[in-house]
Amino acid sequence: MKWKRTVYNTLFVIIAVFFVYLAWKTIKELFVAPKPEIVLTAYVEPTVSRWDIMYEAIKICESGNNPQARNSRSTATGDIQALEVYVRDANRILGEEYFTLDCRTDPVKTRYMFDIIQGFYNPGQNIHKAIISHHLGPGNFSRKSIIGDWYYRKVIRTMAQIENEYKKHNYKIIP
């Protein structure tokens, strides 16, 4: 019988300690203010580059920014109206057959093709050269034409409109 009393007393002590712990925890939550969460934030000024604006302007001038656009008079396809030779040229520069003709309708791969070709023929990212060479072909930059000048002016006007939209939303235009 003595051992039963010892077991009961031990259980009683364990249960009593548990209830004291619960009561202490509840009282602590009620009366002790939680530590405030410290959130560190930094203001980062939104920026956009003139190169990115130029690319957006080309997409708008070429296809109305429609990645599925197809030219009925040529094989030009996608948001920048890339020709088949554009895909072959990007693959030649890469040294592998990375792009297919279907990539012309993928906005991400089209931008990658554009950057590869411009990086090869226009490593200084000259906007004037990029616009004319995109329209006439990279090897034809030196050949000025009325069509090239007309296209250049159209893209520059579109760039100005895009820049104004970014400025309205407090973007900083970087070179």
Residue pairs with C-beta under 8 A, 6 or more apart in sequence:
45 170
45 172
46 169
46 170
46 171
46 172
47 171
47 172
47 173
47 174
48 166
48 171
48 172
48 173
48 174
49 173
49 174
49 175
50 127
50 159
50 163
50 173
50 174
50 175
51 125
51 127
51 130
53 159
53 162
53 163
53 166
53 173
54 127
54 130
54 131
54 155
54 159
55 111
55 114
56 65
56 162
57 155
57 156
57 158
57 159
57 162
58 80
58 131
58 134
58 155
59 65
59 79
59 80
60 158
60 162
61 151
61 154
61 155
61 158
62 69
62 76
62 79
62 80
62 81
63 69
63 78
63 79
63 80
63 81
65 79
66 79
67 78
67 79
67 105
67 106
67 107
67 110
68 78
68 105
69 77
69 78
69 79
69 81
70 76
70 77
71 77
71 81
74 83
75 83
75 84
76 82
76 83
77 101
77 104
77 105
78 104
78 105
78 106
78 107
78 110
79 107
79 110
80 110
80 114
80 134
82 104
82 110
82 113
84 101
85 137
86 104
86 113
86 117
87 99
87 100
87 101
87 103
87 104
87 113
89 117
89 138
90 98
90 99
90 112
90 113
90 116
90 117
91 97
91 98
91 99
93 116
93 117
93 120
94 116
99 109
99 113
103 109
103 110
103 113
104 110
104 113
114 134
117 138
118 125
118 130
118 133
118 134
120 138
121 133
121 138
121 139
121 141
122 129
122 130
122 133
122 138
128 152
129 141
131 151
131 152
131 155
131 156
132 141
132 144
132 148
132 151
132 152
133 140
133 141
135 147
135 148
135 151
135 152
136 143
136 145
136 147
136 148
163 173
166 173
167 173
